[in-house]
Amino acid sequence: MKNLSRGKKMFFLFLATILIMVLIWKTDHPVAEYAKTGVRLSDLSEQECVDFVVSKGVEMPLYYEQSPYFAGVTKEMITYYEENPYSLRSGTLGSLTQANYFEDIRRIVNEYYGIYNVEYLPKYDV
């Protein structure tokens, strides 16, 4: 009988430990937007992709409004980072604003899908 009560004590101690762990456990990251909306970014139109990136406060590359390919490239980068969240891409050689833009897109896509354990390149001074 003595062993049975000791076993019960250990069981309740174990349950109390788990309960305490559950109560004090917190997450550092908010719930991903994708979990809330269920909308894949790659399903957006090219212009909606640009609007989404702008809404997240991304600094746009110089002369982006004059480029007929800018919206397509933005959507292409979003689609690429959905499939390859840890991959690095850069802009054309010498285009620091484009490199910053691509890295900002990667950060936004990863945050949207709740991928937080990624190291990002520092922003280049332009």
Contacts in CASP RR format, 6 or more apart in sequence:
PFRMAT RR
TARGET T0000
AUTHOR 0000-0000-0000
METHOD contacts of the structure
MODEL  1
MKNLSRGKKMFFLFLATILIMVLIWKTDHPVAEYAKTGVRLSDLSEQECV
DFVVSKGVEMPLYYEQSPYFAGVTKEMITYYEENPYSLRSGTLGSLTQAN
YFEDIRRIVNEYYGIYNVEYLPKYDV
28 116 0 8 1.000
29 114 0 8 1.000
29 116 0 8 1.000
32 111 0 8 1.000
32 112 0 8 1.000
32 113 0 8 1.000
32 114 0 8 1.000
33 111 0 8 1.000
33 112 0 8 1.000
34 40 0 8 1.000
34 112 0 8 1.000
34 113 0 8 1.000
34 114 0 8 1.000
35 114 0 8 1.000
40 82 0 8 1.000
41 49 0 8 1.000
41 52 0 8 1.000
41 78 0 8 1.000
41 79 0 8 1.000
41 82 0 8 1.000
41 109 0 8 1.000
41 112 0 8 1.000
42 75 0 8 1.000
42 78 0 8 1.000
42 79 0 8 1.000
42 82 0 8 1.000
44 52 0 8 1.000
44 75 0 8 1.000
44 78 0 8 1.000
45 75 0 8 1.000
46 71 0 8 1.000
46 72 0 8 1.000
46 74 0 8 1.000
46 75 0 8 1.000
47 71 0 8 1.000
49 71 0 8 1.000
49 72 0 8 1.000
49 74 0 8 1.000
49 75 0 8 1.000
49 78 0 8 1.000
50 70 0 8 1.000
50 71 0 8 1.000
50 74 0 8 1.000
52 108 0 8 1.000
53 74 0 8 1.000
53 78 0 8 1.000
53 104 0 8 1.000
53 105 0 8 1.000
53 108 0 8 1.000
54 60 0 8 1.000
56 104 0 8 1.000
56 108 0 8 1.000
58 101 0 8 1.000
58 104 0 8 1.000
58 105 0 8 1.000
58 108 0 8 1.000
59 97 0 8 1.000
59 100 0 8 1.000
59 101 0 8 1.000
59 104 0 8 1.000
60 101 0 8 1.000
61 70 0 8 1.000
61 95 0 8 1.000
61 97 0 8 1.000
61 98 0 8 1.000
61 100 0 8 1.000
61 101 0 8 1.000
62 97 0 8 1.000
64 70 0 8 1.000
67 73 0 8 1.000
74 105 0 8 1.000
77 89 0 8 1.000
77 102 0 8 1.000
77 105 0 8 1.000
77 106 0 8 1.000
78 105 0 8 1.000
78 109 0 8 1.000
80 87 0 8 1.000
80 89 0 8 1.000
81 87 0 8 1.000
81 105 0 8 1.000
81 106 0 8 1.000
81 109 0 8 1.000
81 110 0 8 1.000
82 109 0 8 1.000
82 113 0 8 1.000
85 106 0 8 1.000
85 109 0 8 1.000
85 110 0 8 1.000
85 113 0 8 1.000
85 115 0 8 1.000
85 118 0 8 1.000
86 118 0 8 1.000
87 106 0 8 1.000
88 103 0 8 1.000
88 106 0 8 1.000
88 121 0 8 1.000
89 102 0 8 1.000
89 106 0 8 1.000
90 98 0 8 1.000
90 99 0 8 1.000
90 102 0 8 1.000
91 98 0 8 1.000
91 99 0 8 1.000
91 101 0 8 1.000
91 102 0 8 1.000
92 98 0 8 1.000
96 124 0 8 1.000
96 125 0 8 1.000
96 126 0 8 1.000
97 124 0 8 1.000
97 126 0 8 1.000
99 121 0 8 1.000
99 124 0 8 1.000
100 123 0 8 1.000
100 124 0 8 1.000
100 126 0 8 1.000
103 120 0 8 1.000
103 121 0 8 1.000
103 123 0 8 1.000
106 118 0 8 1.000
106 120 0 8 1.000
107 118 0 8 1.000
107 120 0 8 1.000
110 116 0 8 1.000
110 118 0 8 1.000
END
